[in-house]
Amino acid sequence: MIFGLSSTDEAQKPGNSGCHNAAVNAVTDPISAPAASAPSGPQAIVSAEMAAVDRLIRDRLASEVPLIGQVAEYIIQSGGKRVRPSLTLMISGAMSAHLHASGSGRALLTPDRSRLMAAVVEFIHTATLLHDDVVDESELRRGQATANVLFGNAASVLVGDFLYSRAFQMMVEVGSAEVMGVMAESTNVISEGEVLQLMNCHDPDVTEERYLTVIRYKTAKLFEAAAKVPAVLASADPILIEGCAAFGRHLGTAFQLIDDALDYDGNEQEIGKCVGDDLREGKPTLPLITVMARGTEQEKQMVRAAIEQPDQADFEQVVRAIQRTGALTATLDSAQRECELARGALSGLAASEYKTALLQLLDQLAQRRA
């Protein structure tokens, strides 16, 4: 299957028509989308809190500009796992239990502030999705047509900007300069990660180190912030704050590694986006980097050409090279190592049902197919 990278006429992308048609067929009403599903599995422990966060999100989307509400509501209510805001709530619960066990005070850690910061995390994440889909020319996310397909690139970028600024408005209400600092650094690093990824595109000489830097900046940094903020609000000791941050960082890195593996071994119905998007965009992710390290000379040259000119790439041929070299297994093994590092990062946290749920979240992540 030969597929194209970019075109003003997305419907004419060779090999991308199936995904394009799926995006078109995914929406019958361009303003509505299925509501986000309730948390399940380990995240169910914060289901009541997450419902309150969803109400808060809907309330804070209010704007006198109708298009802002339409685009933001569409992307936020189009499903998703809600892992990042759930992480903030789960760490908040674990910190409260830890402080109760140790007899320490909770300082600024209250249910209201935890819910507010969970909403902030989701707003920032949603803003990055809106911007990402424009940059990547994506058509399908969470099984639905992307906002840029329905509303246009300009509206998606500008509503993303609105969500960023609204998130910082909400942060002021928390009353913590340290929390503001954590989130300001996070959004800055995420932006750097986006630019680094753009620089890496179509470069077959990207090393594993450069690739991991992009992951840690672009994806893991928000997971890190989501997990760190509750510990900061709790005025926990610096070692415990860093432990929570490290948990989020390693969890986020594992999450992205698995996501990159699924791009070559996933099912579009399950993962909710177009399989092969990374190659189509010329992104040298770990499966391809591994082929470049382990493959035959012919496989290396084939992958090099695919990264440089994805519009001429044979996706099935690339997948065969990934399978033959064990590149998917290597990628998933890297994700598993990150999960173990995350597990160890919580060793200083007192036992509680929330800590158990956080550790179960790692196990669930390792098995995910979407």
C-alpha positions in Angstrom: 0.0 0.0 0.0 1.6 3.3 -1.0 0.3 6.3 0.8 0.8 10.1 0.6 2.0 12.5 3.2 0.3 15.9 2.4 -2.0 17.3 -0.1 -4.5 20.1 -0.3 -7.0 17.5 -1.2 -6.9 15.0 1.7 -9.4 12.8 0.0 -6.8 12.1 -2.7 -4.1 10.9 -0.4 -3.0 7.5 -1.8 -3.6 4.8 0.7 -5.2 7.1 3.1 -8.7 7.1 1.6 -9.9 4.4 4.1 -9.0 6.5 7.0 -10.3 9.7 5.3 -13.6 8.0 4.7 -13.7 6.8 8.3 -13.2 10.4 9.4 -16.0 11.6 7.1 -18.4 8.9 8.2 -17.5 9.2 11.9 -19.6 12.4 12.2 -23.2 13.0 11.2 -23.6 16.1 13.3 -20.4 18.3 13.2 -21.2 20.0 16.5 -21.9 16.9 18.6 -19.8 13.9 19.6 -20.3 11.0 22.1 -19.8 12.0 25.7 -16.6 10.9 27.4 -17.0 7.5 29.0 -16.9 7.1 32.7 -13.5 6.0 34.2 -13.1 2.2 34.4 -10.6 -0.2 35.8 -8.1 1.5 38.2 -9.5 4.9 37.3 -12.9 4.0 38.6 -11.7 4.9 42.1 -12.1 8.5 41.1 -15.2 8.2 39.0 -17.3 10.4 41.2 -14.6 13.1 41.3 -14.1 12.8 37.5 -17.8 13.4 37.0 -17.4 16.6 39.0 -14.4 17.5 36.9 -16.4 17.0 33.7 -19.1 19.4 35.0 -16.4 21.9 35.9 -14.9 21.6 32.4 -18.2 22.2 30.8 -18.8 25.2 33.0 -15.4 26.7 32.3 -15.8 26.3 28.5 -18.4 29.1 28.6 -17.6 31.9 26.2 -19.4 34.7 24.5 -17.9 33.5 21.3 -20.1 30.6 20.1 -17.5 28.9 17.9 -15.2 28.5 20.9 -17.8 26.5 22.8 -18.6 24.4 19.8 -15.0 23.4 19.0 -13.9 22.9 22.6 -17.0 20.9 23.5 -16.6 18.7 20.5 -13.0 17.7 21.2 -13.4 17.4 25.0 -16.6 15.3 24.7 -15.3 13.1 21.9 -14.2 10.4 24.2 -10.7 9.7 25.5 -9.3 7.8 28.4 -9.0 10.9 30.7 -5.8 9.4 32.0 -4.1 12.7 32.8 -6.9 14.3 34.9 -7.6 11.0 36.6 -3.9 10.8 37.5 -4.1 14.1 39.3 -7.2 12.9 41.2 -5.6 9.5 42.0 -2.4 11.1 43.3 -4.4 13.6 45.3 -6.2 10.7 47.0 -2.9 8.9 47.6 -1.3 12.0 49.1 -4.3 12.6 51.4 -4.0 9.1 52.7 -0.3 9.4 53.1 -0.6 12.6 55.0 -3.4 11.2 57.2 -1.2 8.1 58.0 1.8 10.4 58.9 -0.3 12.9 60.8 0.9 15.8 58.6 -1.1 18.8 57.4 -2.5 19.0 53.9 -1.8 22.7 53.3 -3.5 23.6 50.0 -4.5 20.0 49.0 -8.4 20.1 49.1 -10.9 18.3 46.9 -11.9 21.6 45.2 -8.3 22.4 44.3 -7.7 18.8 43.1 -10.7 18.9 40.8 -9.7 22.4 39.5 -6.2 21.2 38.7 -7.5 18.0 37.0 -9.6 20.3 34.8 -6.6 22.5 34.1 -4.6 19.4 33.0 -7.4 18.3 30.7 -7.7 21.8 29.1 -3.9 21.9 28.4 -4.0 18.4 27.0 -6.9 19.3 24.8 -5.2 22.4 23.6 -2.2 20.3 22.5 -4.5 17.9 20.7 -6.0 20.7 18.7 -2.6 22.1 17.7 -1.1 18.6 17.0 -3.9 17.6 14.6 -3.3 20.8 12.6 0.4 20.3 12.4 0.1 16.6 11.6 -2.8 17.1 9.2 -4.6 14.4 11.1 -8.2 13.4 10.2 -9.2 10.9 12.8 -8.8 10.9 16.6 -10.7 8.8 19.2 -12.7 7.4 16.3 -14.1 10.8 15.4 -13.2 13.3 12.7 -10.6 15.8 14.1 -11.7 19.3 14.9 -9.5 20.7 12.1 -11.4 18.6 9.5 -14.8 19.9 10.7 -14.0 23.5 11.7 -10.8 24.3 9.9 -7.2 24.8 10.9 -7.6 28.4 12.0 -10.5 27.7 14.4 -8.6 24.7 15.9 -5.5 26.7 16.6 -7.3 29.7 18.1 -9.6 27.5 20.3 -6.5 25.7 21.4 -5.0 29.1 22.4 -8.3 29.8 24.3 -8.0 26.6 26.3 -4.4 27.4 27.2 -5.3 30.8 28.5 -8.4 29.6 30.3 -6.3 26.9 32.0 -4.0 29.6 33.4 -6.9 31.7 34.5 -8.1 28.7 36.5 -4.7 28.1 38.0 -4.7 31.5 39.6 -7.7 30.4 41.7 -5.5 27.7 43.3 -3.5 30.3 45.0 -0.1 28.7 44.7 2.8 30.3 42.9 4.7 27.0 43.0 1.8 25.2 41.1 1.8 28.0 38.6 5.5 27.5 38.1 5.1 23.7 37.6 2.4 24.2 35.0 4.2 27.1 33.2 7.3 25.0 32.9 5.3 22.1 31.6 3.5 24.0 28.9 6.8 25.6 27.8 8.6 22.2 27.6 5.6 20.7 25.7 6.0 23.4 23.1 9.7 22.7 22.8 8.9 19.0 22.3 6.5 19.9 19.5 9.3 21.9 17.7 11.8 19.1 18.3 9.5 16.6 16.8 9.0 18.8 13.8 12.8 19.1 13.4 13.1 15.3 13.6 10.5 14.6 10.8 11.9 13.1 7.7 15.3 12.6 9.4 16.3 8.9 9.3 19.4 9.6 11.4 17.4 10.4 14.5 18.8 8.5 17.4 16.9 6.7 20.2 18.2 9.4 22.6 16.7 12.2 20.4 13.5 10.3 20.0 13.2 9.8 23.8 13.8 13.5 24.4 10.8 14.3 22.2 8.6 11.9 24.2 9.7 13.2 27.5 9.1 16.8 26.4 6.0 16.4 24.3 4.1 13.7 26.2 5.6 12.7 29.5 6.0 16.3 30.8 2.2 16.8 31.2 1.9 13.4 33.0 4.7 14.5 35.3 3.0 17.8 36.1 -0.4 16.0 36.6 1.2 13.8 39.2 3.5 16.4 40.8 0.9 19.2 41.5 -1.0 17.3 44.2 2.2 16.6 46.1 3.1 20.3 45.8 -0.3 21.3 47.1 0.1 18.9 50.0 3.5 20.5 50.9 5.0 17.1 50.8 8.7 16.7 51.4 10.9 17.2 48.3 11.7 13.5 48.0 8.1 12.5 47.8 7.3 15.4 45.4 10.0 14.1 43.1 8.7 10.6 43.5 5.3 11.6 42.3 6.8 13.6 39.5 8.9 10.6 38.4 5.9 8.3 38.5 4.1 10.6 36.1 7.2 11.0 33.9 7.8 7.3 33.5 4.1 6.6 33.1 3.9 9.2 30.3 7.0 7.8 28.6 5.6 4.3 28.6 2.2 5.6 27.4 3.8 7.2 24.3 6.1 4.2 23.6 3.0 1.9 23.5 1.2 4.5 21.3 4.1 4.4 18.8 4.0 0.6 18.7 0.3 0.6 18.1 0.8 2.8 15.1 2.2 -0.2 13.4 0.3 -3.0 15.1 -3.0 -1.5 16.1 -6.5 -1.7 14.8 -8.0 1.6 13.7 -11.4 0.8 15.3 -9.7 0.2 18.6 -7.1 3.0 18.7 -9.5 5.5 17.2 -7.0 7.0 14.7 -5.4 6.1 11.4 -2.8 3.3 11.6 0.4 4.4 9.9 0.1 8.1 10.7 3.6 8.3 12.1 5.2 7.0 9.0 2.9 9.0 6.8 4.1 12.1 8.6 7.8 11.1 8.4 8.2 10.5 12.1 11.1 8.3 13.0 9.7 6.6 16.1 11.4 3.7 18.0 10.0 0.8 15.8 11.7 2.4 12.8 14.9 3.4 14.7 15.1 -0.2 15.9 14.9 -1.5 12.3 17.6 1.0 11.3 19.8 -0.6 14.1 19.0 -4.3 13.6 17.8 -4.6 10.0 19.6 -5.9 6.9 21.2 -3.3 4.7 18.2 -3.5 2.3 15.7 -3.0 5.2 17.7 0.0 6.5 17.7 1.6 3.1 14.0 0.9 2.7 13.2 2.5 6.1 15.5 5.4 5.4 13.7 6.1 2.1 10.3 5.7 3.8 11.2 8.3 6.4 12.6 10.8 3.9 9.8 10.3 1.3 6.8 8.7 3.1 4.6 9.5 0.0 6.5 6.7 -1.7 6.6 4.3 1.2 5.2 0.8 1.1 3.6 0.5 4.6 3.2 -3.3 4.5 6.9 -3.7 3.6 7.9 -1.4 6.5 5.7 -3.4 8.8 7.3 -6.7 7.7 10.7 -5.3 8.5 9.5 -4.1 11.9 8.1 -7.6 12.6 11.2 -9.5 11.4 13.6 -7.4 13.5 11.5 -7.6 16.6 11.2 -3.8 16.7 7.7 -3.9 18.2 8.8 -6.2 21.0 11.8 -4.0 21.7 9.5 -0.9 21.9 7.1 -2.6 24.3 10.0 -3.9 26.4 11.2 -0.2 26.7 7.7 0.7 27.8 7.7 -2.1 30.4 11.0 -0.8 31.8 9.5 2.6 32.2 6.5 1.1 34.0 8.9 -0.6 36.5 10.7 2.7 37.1 7.3 4.3 37.7 6.4 1.6 40.2 9.6 2.2 42.1 9.0 5.9 42.2 6.0 5.4 44.5 7.9 3.4 47.1 7.9 6.3 49.5 4.1 6.7 49.4 2.1 5.1 52.2 -0.1 2.1 51.3 -3.7 3.0 50.4 -6.4 2.1 47.9 -5.3 5.0 45.8 -1.7 3.8 45.6 -2.9 0.3 44.7 -5.0 1.8 41.9 -2.0 3.8 40.6 0.1 0.6 40.5 -2.8 -1.2 38.8 -2.9 1.6 36.2 0.7 0.6 35.2 -0.4 -3.0 34.6 -3.4 -1.8 32.6 -1.2 0.5 30.5 1.2 -2.4 29.6 -1.8 -4.3 28.2 -3.5 -1.5 26.3 -4.5 -1.8 22.7 -6.0 1.6 22.3 
